[in-house]
Amino acid sequence: SAISFLERLCLTWMFFFMMCVAERTYKQRFLFAKLFSHVTSARKARKYEIPHFRLKKIENIKIWLSLRSYLKRRGPQRSVDVVVSSIFLLALSIAFICCAQVLKGHKTFLNAAYNWEFLIWEAALLLFLLRLASLGSETNKKYSNISILLTEQINLYLKMEKKPNKKEQLSLVNNVLKLSTKLLKELDTPFRLYGLTMNPLIYNITRVVILSAVSGVISDLLGFNIRV
């Protein structure tokens, strides 16, 4: 029993340590995204002591897009995605086991000690997933903020009225901004769950397996069939 307890304690510590590393990486990504969103604002750039430039030249737009691409790839990517996917799969497996146990006998579900352990693990994993989902969602909002490009387009239109002699040059910059807006919209991947990168296989497993299990549990508790 002592050896089993120590093994379980070490495994739990290692797993939660990897989750803390993943959360720290997500916090760094959010910080980079937050500072990146302030680059084109003079007031916010001065406040956070970061460089500032306006998207009024094609060279500046190229720098802005390159900086965005560099910051999104900065830091560990695959290793963190593997950790997050493992957390999600483990939480999914525990939820499926709990649903199966409830379907087997919901009145005696809480009588077993291992079911309490499953519930504790599920609660802890869900808290971490919610935290990561919140950070990932905020990070994506910062990088996918199209209002920056729209604001720059409005500034270009106003500048065209003040400087008609530069209308052709400013129109070219405006067209590049429009293409950049379309590009950012196309880059959003469909396999995302509140900012977390989702493998298509995990996405389909989540949609089919867990929803079927939840539907069975609800139907068993309420006494009539419900399809989720």
Secondary structure, 3 states (H helix, E strand, C coil): CHHHHHHHHHHHHHHHHHHHHHHHHHHHHHHHHHHHHCCCCHHHHHHHCCCCCCCCCHHHHHHHHHHHHHHHHCCCCHHHHHHHHHHHHHHHHHHHHHHHHHHHHCCCHHHCHHHHHHHHHHHHHHHHHHHHHHHHHHHHHHHCCCHHHHHHHHHHHHHHHHCHHHHHHHHHHHHHHHHHHHHHHHHCCCCEECCEECCHHHHHHHHHHHHHHHHHHHHHHHCCCCCC
